[in-house]
C-alpha cells in the first residue's frame, strides 16, 4: 500500500524559491495558491499537513475539515487571522516569525514620521505638477521633540534607538517588559496616559488583542497635543478609525500616518482620502531582506513540526499536538 505523500499549502501574496526548495527536499509536496480565503483555499487546506499562510483567515471550520493538518505557520509576526484557540483544541500548532522584520518596520516608521513633518509627498506632487516650494511645505525639526512609544518589543526598541539618534526624547509604555529593557532601548518608562499626552509623536507597536483593540479612541486622541502626530504600523484594529477622523477634523491633533487597516485592503476609503492622513498599503515590514527571512522562517517551523518536533516559534501549546505523530 502506497504511503500518502505529505503536502504543504502556501497561501500568501509572495514566496521564495528557497522556501519551496527547503520543503521539497524533505519529500513534501508543495502547492502555492492565492492569498485569499476562497473555495480553492478551503479545498487545498483540507488535504494539507501544513499551511503557510499570509493574510487569509484560518477559521475553526477550516481546521476541523483538515484532518491531517499539523501546523499553521504565519508569514510574519501577527497571527490574529488564525483562530488559535480552535487550533489548540484540535492539536494544531500555530507559529509566527518574530523579529524577521523588526528593523524594516522601525525604519519605515521613521520614514512615515519624516514624510509627515517634512511634507515629502506634497513636495513630490508639487514638483511633478510643475510647481516649486511654498511656505506650507516648511517642516519641523525632530531634534528636541518627544517621541512616545506604546509597545517596547523588538520593533519599539529599535524605534526608540532611532529616535535617540535623531536627538529626540523617548518615552515608552509597556507593562510586560522588565525595567532593564527600557534602559537598553534608551527610553524613559511612563504610563500609557503620560505617553499619549506628552508625545509630539505617538507611535504604536503592539499586537492586536482584546486589550489593545481600539486602544486609541476619542478619549486618548483628545489627550494628545494639538500639534502631535499619530503613527500606526502595528495593526489597524488598535486605533478607532472614526474617532481618528473626527479628531483630525476638529484639530485635536495635527496629522497621522497609517500603514495598517482593520480590513485590508480597505473598502472604506475614509482614512485614505483624508487630507491630514498619510496612508501606505501595509508596507512597513516588506523589504527584500525581511521577506526572505520571513519565508525561510515559516518553512523552518513547518520542517520542525513535520519532523515531530515542537517548532521554536510556536505561539500555542496544544494538549495533544499532532506533530508528535507526524
N, C-alpha and C positions, 0 to 999 in steps of 0.2 A: 504494500500500500504506500503511495507517494505521500511524503510529508508536505503539508501545506507551507508554501513559501511566505515568510512574514513580509508585511507590507507597511511602508511609511507613506503617509499623505502629507504633502507640504501645501498648505493653503495660505499663501502670502503674496503680497504685491511684488516682491522680488526675492531672489535666491541666488546662490553662487554655485558654480560647478563643483568647487571643492567640498561644499556641504553635501551635495549629492554623491560625490565620489566616496566620501568617508562612509556613508550609509551603504552604498552598493558594495564596497569592499567587505562589509560584514555579511554579505549574502542576502541583503534586503532588497525587495522590490520597491522602487520609489515612484510615486505618482504626484505630479505637480498640477494643481488646479487653481482657478482664480481665487482671489482674496475676497470671497463673499459667501454668505450662508444661503445657498440655494439647494435645489434638489440634487445637483451633482455633488455638492459638498456632503450632504447627508448620506448619499449612496456610497461615496468613497470612504468616508469615515467608518461606516458600518462594517467594512471589510478590513479595517486597518488595525495594526498592532500599535502604531504610534502616530500621533498627529502633531505636526509642527505648524503652528497657526500664527497668523498676524492679527488682524482685527475682527474677523467673524466671531459672533457669539457662539460659545460652546455650551449648549444647554444640557440640563439633566436628561432630556429625552434623547438628545444626540448621543450621549454617553451610554445611556441604558440600551440603546439599539446597537451599540458596538461591543459585541461580546468578547472580542479579542483585544480591545484597547487597553494598553498598559500605561501609557504616558501621554499627557498633553503638554507639549513643550512650547512655551511662548517665545516668539521672536520679540525680544525687548524686555523691559523691566516690569511694566504694569501687567496685571493679569485679571483686571476687573471684568473682562469679557468672558471669563471662564467661571462656570458655577463650581467653585472649589468645594463647597460643602457636599454637593452631589458626587463630585469626583472622589472625595474622601470616603463617603459611604460605599461607593462602588469598588473601591480598591485601586483607583486610578491615581497615579502620582502626577502632580502638576509642577512644572518647573518654569523658571524665567532665566534671564541672562543679566544679572545685576552688574553694574559697573562698566559694561562694554561701551556705553555712550556718554559717560559722565562728563568727560572733557568736552565732547561735542555739544551737549545741552548747555553746559555752563558758558562756553564761548558764544553760542547762539544767543543766550540770554543777554550777554553784554552787547552783542550785535543789535538786538532789539532796543536796548537802552540807548545806544549811540544813535541809532536811526531815529528814535523819538526826539531826543534832545538836540540833535544837530540837523533835524529836518532833511535827512538824506534822501528819502523817497521823493519829497516835494521838490528838492533841488534837481533831482534827476529828471523828473517830469517837466519841470520848467525849462531845462536845457533842451530836452527833446522837442519841445514846442517852440524853440527859437528864442526863448527868454534868457534872462540873466538874473543875478541875485537881487533880492529885495530885503528890506528890513525885517519882514515877517519870517525870513529864513534864519535870522540870527539865533544861535543856540545858547546852551548853558554849559559851563564847566562842570565836570564831575568831581574834581578835586574839592574837598571840603564838604561835599554833600553826604547825607546819611543814607546808607543802603540797609534796608530791613529785609531779613530773610526768614521765611517761615518754612521750616524743614531743613535741618543741617546734616543731611546724609551725605553720600558721595558727591552728588551734584551741588547741593547747597554749600558744602565745604569748599568746593572748587570756586563757586561764585564768590564766596567770602574772600578768598585769596586774590581773585581778580579785582574785586572791589578795593581791597587794600592797596594793590598795585597802582590803581588809579588815584590813590590818595583819598579814598572815601572812608568815612567812619562806618563800621559794620556792626549792626545789631542783629541778633538771631534768636529765634524761639524754636525750641524743640525739646519737649518734655521726656523724650525717650532715649536721649544720649547722655553719657557721663560728662561731668564738668570739664574734664581734660580735652574733650572733643572740641569744645568752644575755643579753648586756648590754642589747640593745634590749628584750628581754622582761622584764628585771628579775629574772632567775633566776640562781642560782649553779649552774655546771656541776658535776655529780658523776657517779660511776659508777652503773650500774643497781643494783648491790648497796647502795650507800650511799643512794640514793633510797628503796629499799624499806625499809631498816632504820631510817632516821631520820624518815620521814614520819609525821605524825599522820593525814594523809590522803594516799592514793596514788591518783592519777587517771591513766587510760590514754588516750593519744591517738595510737595507731599504726595503720597499715593492717594487714590480716591477710595475712601472708606466711609462707613456711616458717620464716623466722627468728623470727617473733613468735607463731606458733601455740602455744598453751598456754604462753606466756611466763611467766605467773603460775601456778605449780603448788605442790605441797606444800612444796618447799624454800623458795621465795620467800615463801609465806604464813607459814611458821614463822619467817622472819627479821623479820617485821613486829612492831611494838609490839603488845602485847595490848590496848592502848587505841585502836588505829588503825582506820581505816575505808578500805575499797577502793571506788573508784567506776570504773565502766566504761561509757563512752558511745562506745567506738570500734567494736570488732567482738567478737561473742560468743566466737569461737574463740581469742582471746588469753588467756582465763582457763580453767583446768581446773575445770569446774563441780563435779565430785565432790570435788576437793581443797578447794575453797572451802567446800562444805557441811561437810566433815569438820573443817576448821579452825574454823569458826564453832561447831560442836557442841562442840569441845574447848576453846573460849575462847581460841584462838590470836590472834584479833582480835575487835574489838567488833561490827562490822557491815559491811554492804556495800550499795551501790546499783547496780543493774544495769539498763541500758536496752536492751542488745543480747544476742542469744542465738545459739547455733550453728544452731539450727533456729527459723525464725520463720514463724508463731507457734509457740512451743514446745509439743510434745506432752507432754513430761516436765515436770510442774509442781513439781519439787523446789525449784527456786530461788524460784518464785512463792509457794509455800506456807511457805517458811522464815521463822520469826518475826524473824530478825535481818537479813533482806534486803528492801530496798525495791526493787520492780521496777516498770518502766514499759514500755509496748509500743513500743519504738524510736521515741520521740517527740522526741529531742533536737534534731534538725535541722529540725523541722516547725513553722516559723512561716509566716504568710501571706506575709511579705516574702521569706523564704528560699526558699519553694516557688516563688514567681513567678520569682525569679532562676534557679532550677534548671530550670524549664520552658523559659524563654526561652534559657538557656544551651545546653541539649541540642538544641533546634531550630536554633539558630545553628550548632552543629557540623555538623548534617546539611546545612544550607544551604551551608556551605563545601565539604563533600565532594561534594555533587551538582553543584556548580559546577566541579568538577575541581581543587579546591584542598586543600592539607593543612589540616585543622582545627587551630586553635591549641592545643586541649587533647587532642591525640592522646596516648595512653599507649603506643603501639607504633609500630614503623616497618616496615610490610610492604615486602618487597623489590620486589614488583611490585604497587603499590597499585591497586586497581580504580578509585579515584576519579580517576585520571589519564585513564581512558577513559569517565568518567561523562558 
